[in-house]
Amino acid sequence: MLAEISATCELTLNIIEICVVCYRLACDTTTPTADKFYHKYGWVLLFAIGLLVTIPGVFHYISFNTDPATAEEIVGMSLNELEESNPKSFDLYKFYFQFGVLSDVGFGFLVAIISATAYRNGRTWAWYSLWSVPAFFAASIVLLYAYELSILAPLVFVILALLGLLLPFRTFFPKD
């Protein structure tokens, strides 16, 4: 347990270090903002995250659960065994799973639309609203960690979202 906490702390420090570097890059005034590729195309990272949440969500909703390993690990039995032994509990699981997928699809769709329109055009409100992306995935990390599941995928999304938000910082908040 102590080794896991140490590894998590080290990973957190590395993420903070990456954020500091991104912030320094974003605040670098030696090159004009218009010439910086990441100032112009930082929105693409957030747009990609939106698509990567939306598209698989549609498939999960249609085919129910394409990766039942997480649920089976938590419940301690296969989903077929759960359905046979307690159909009402299985129906509740299925309802919450599909409702959660709909929430993910809605969230991903909004992230994709906002990043491709208002964020791309440098609207400050979009920069503030898209901070919900790393917050969403940070909350996912906490939940997954509580059940001792892999936090790798949401961690990658947190890092990409922070890059997408911090690299074009001067686009939204230029120095006067």
C-alpha positions in Angstrom: 0.0 0.0 0.0 2.8 2.4 0.8 4.5 1.7 -2.5 1.2 2.5 -4.3 0.9 5.8 -2.5 4.6 6.6 -3.2 4.0 5.8 -6.9 0.9 8.0 -7.0 2.7 10.9 -5.4 5.6 10.6 -7.9 3.1 10.5 -10.8 1.3 13.6 -9.4 4.6 15.5 -9.1 5.4 14.6 -12.7 2.1 15.9 -13.9 2.6 19.1 -12.0 6.1 19.4 -13.6 4.6 18.9 -17.1 2.0 21.6 -16.3 4.6 24.1 -15.2 6.6 23.5 -18.4 3.4 24.0 -20.5 2.6 27.2 -18.6 6.1 28.5 -19.2 5.8 27.6 -22.9 2.5 29.4 -23.1 3.8 32.5 -21.4 7.0 32.7 -23.5 6.9 36.1 -25.2 10.0 35.8 -27.4 8.0 34.5 -30.3 4.8 36.3 -31.5 1.7 34.4 -30.6 0.5 34.1 -34.2 3.7 32.2 -35.1 3.2 29.5 -32.5 1.6 26.3 -33.8 0.2 25.2 -30.4 -1.5 28.6 -30.0 -3.3 28.1 -33.2 -4.1 24.4 -32.9 -4.3 23.7 -29.2 -8.1 23.2 -29.6 -7.4 20.0 -31.5 -6.3 18.1 -28.3 -9.6 19.0 -26.6 -11.6 18.2 -29.7 -9.9 14.8 -29.9 -10.8 14.1 -26.3 -14.4 15.0 -27.0 -14.5 12.5 -29.9 -12.7 9.8 -27.9 -15.4 10.0 -25.2 -18.4 10.3 -27.6 -17.7 7.7 -30.2 -17.0 4.7 -27.9 -19.9 5.8 -25.8 -22.3 5.3 -28.7 -21.0 1.8 -29.2 -21.2 1.0 -25.5 -24.8 2.2 -25.4 -25.8 0.1 -28.5 -24.0 -3.1 -27.5 -24.5 -2.5 -23.7 -21.1 -3.3 -22.2 -18.3 -4.1 -24.5 -15.8 -4.6 -21.6 -17.5 -6.1 -18.6 -14.3 -6.9 -16.7 -14.5 -3.8 -14.5 -18.0 -4.6 -13.3 -17.2 -8.3 -12.9 -14.1 -7.4 -10.8 -16.2 -5.2 -8.5 -19.2 -7.6 -8.2 -17.0 -10.8 -8.0 -19.0 -12.7 -10.6 -19.7 -12.6 -14.3 -22.5 -10.4 -15.5 -24.4 -13.5 -16.7 -24.1 -15.0 -13.2 -25.4 -11.7 -11.7 -28.3 -11.7 -14.2 -29.2 -15.3 -13.3 -28.8 -14.9 -9.5 -30.4 -11.4 -9.1 -32.2 -10.1 -12.2 -33.3 -6.9 -10.4 -29.8 -6.0 -9.4 -28.7 -6.7 -13.0 -31.4 -4.4 -14.3 -30.3 -1.7 -12.0 -26.7 -2.1 -13.1 -27.7 -2.0 -16.8 -29.8 1.1 -16.2 -27.0 3.0 -14.5 -24.4 1.8 -17.0 -26.5 3.0 -20.0 -27.4 6.3 -18.2 -23.7 6.9 -17.5 -22.9 6.2 -21.1 -25.5 8.8 -22.2 -23.9 11.3 -19.9 -20.5 10.5 -21.3 -21.8 10.9 -24.9 -23.4 14.3 -24.0 -20.2 15.5 -22.2 -17.9 14.4 -25.1 -20.2 16.0 -27.7 -20.2 19.3 -25.9 -16.5 19.2 -25.4 -16.0 18.6 -29.1 -18.4 21.3 -30.2 -17.1 24.0 -27.8 -13.5 23.2 -28.6 -14.1 23.3 -32.4 -16.0 26.6 -32.3 -15.7 29.0 -29.4 -12.4 27.7 -28.0 -10.9 27.6 -31.5 -12.0 31.3 -31.9 -10.3 32.3 -28.7 -13.4 32.9 -26.6 -12.4 33.2 -22.9 -15.6 31.6 -21.6 -14.8 28.4 -23.6 -11.3 28.3 -22.0 -12.9 28.5 -18.5 -15.7 26.0 -19.3 -13.3 23.4 -20.8 -11.5 23.1 -17.4 -14.4 20.7 -16.7 -12.5 18.2 -18.9 -9.4 17.7 -16.7 -11.7 17.9 -13.6 -14.0 15.2 -15.0 -11.0 12.8 -15.6 -9.4 13.7 -12.3 -12.7 12.6 -10.6 -12.6 9.4 -12.7 -9.0 8.8 -11.4 -10.2 9.1 -7.8 -13.1 6.7 -8.4 -11.0 4.2 -10.2 -8.3 4.3 -7.6 -10.9 3.7 -4.9 -11.8 0.4 -6.6 -8.1 -0.4 -7.3 -8.6 -0.2 -11.0 -6.2 1.1 -13.7 -6.0 4.9 -13.8 -3.9 5.1 -17.0 -6.5 6.1 -19.5 -8.0 9.0 -17.5 -4.5 10.1 -16.5 -3.6 10.4 -20.2 -6.8 12.4 -20.8 -5.9 14.8 -17.9 -2.5 15.4 -19.3 -3.8 16.0 -22.9 -6.6 18.3 -21.6 -4.1 20.3 -19.5 -1.8 20.6 -22.6 -4.8 21.7 -24.7 -5.7 24.4 -22.1 -2.3 25.6 -21.0 -0.4 25.8 -24.3 -2.7 28.4 -26.0 -3.0 30.4 -22.7 -1.7 33.6 -24.3 -4.4 33.3 -27.0 -7.0 33.8 -24.3 -5.1 36.1 -22.0 -2.6 38.2 -24.1 -0.1 40.4 -22.4 -1.0 44.0 -22.9 
